[in-house]
Amino acid sequence: MFASKAVGALLLGLGLATVACNNPKNNNPNNPSTPTDTPAPVSGATVFKKQCQTCHGADGKLGLNGAKDLTQSTLSLEERIAVIHGGRGTMTAFREILSAEEIQAVAAYTQNLGK
């Protein structure tokens, strides 16, 4: 009986140690694998490449499937956000696909395609 209690206590101790070691609050600057409290900023270029490049092209000029030439767009940032969020014409609405932060980032990125 004593042995089973000792084994149980040992397993409980190991379990607690594992939980403590995996706690994201244990931010050690000497250990780059530990998460930080600040998430990485969203890259508009990365979102564009993943979600938009197929139809708009890498430079925004492709025009596949009726996609607009983004280098010629005169839409404001707010208008771009609205189009990405709700879609337009044959363009998919991305409100269910991208976060608000991703939509903001990719809209800002597209403003620089014509420059």
Secondary structure in CASP SS format (residue, H / E / C, confidence):
PFRMAT SS
TARGET T0000
AUTHOR 0000-0000-0000
METHOD secondary structure of the structure
MODEL  1
M C 1.00
F H 1.00
A H 1.00
S H 1.00
K H 1.00
A H 1.00
V H 1.00
G H 1.00
A H 1.00
L H 1.00
L H 1.00
L H 1.00
G H 1.00
L H 1.00
G H 1.00
L H 1.00
A H 1.00
T H 1.00
V H 1.00
A H 1.00
C H 1.00
N C 1.00
N C 1.00
P C 1.00
K C 1.00
N C 1.00
N C 1.00
N C 1.00
P C 1.00
N C 1.00
N C 1.00
P C 1.00
S C 1.00
T C 1.00
P C 1.00
T C 1.00
D C 1.00
T C 1.00
P C 1.00
A C 1.00
P C 1.00
V C 1.00
S C 1.00
G H 1.00
A H 1.00
T H 1.00
V H 1.00
F H 1.00
K H 1.00
K H 1.00
Q H 1.00
C C 1.00
Q H 1.00
T H 1.00
C H 1.00
H H 1.00
G C 1.00
A C 1.00
D C 1.00
G C 1.00
K C 1.00
L C 1.00
G C 1.00
L H 1.00
N H 1.00
G H 1.00
A C 1.00
K C 1.00
D C 1.00
L H 1.00
T H 1.00
Q H 1.00
S C 1.00
T C 1.00
L C 1.00
S C 1.00
L H 1.00
E H 1.00
E H 1.00
R H 1.00
I H 1.00
A H 1.00
V H 1.00
I H 1.00
H H 1.00
G H 1.00
G C 1.00
R E 1.00
G C 1.00
T C 1.00
M E 1.00
T C 1.00
A C 1.00
F C 1.00
R C 1.00
E C 1.00
I C 1.00
L C 1.00
S C 1.00
A H 1.00
E H 1.00
E H 1.00
I H 1.00
Q H 1.00
A H 1.00
V H 1.00
A H 1.00
A H 1.00
Y H 1.00
T H 1.00
Q H 1.00
N C 1.00
L C 1.00
G C 1.00
K C 1.00
END
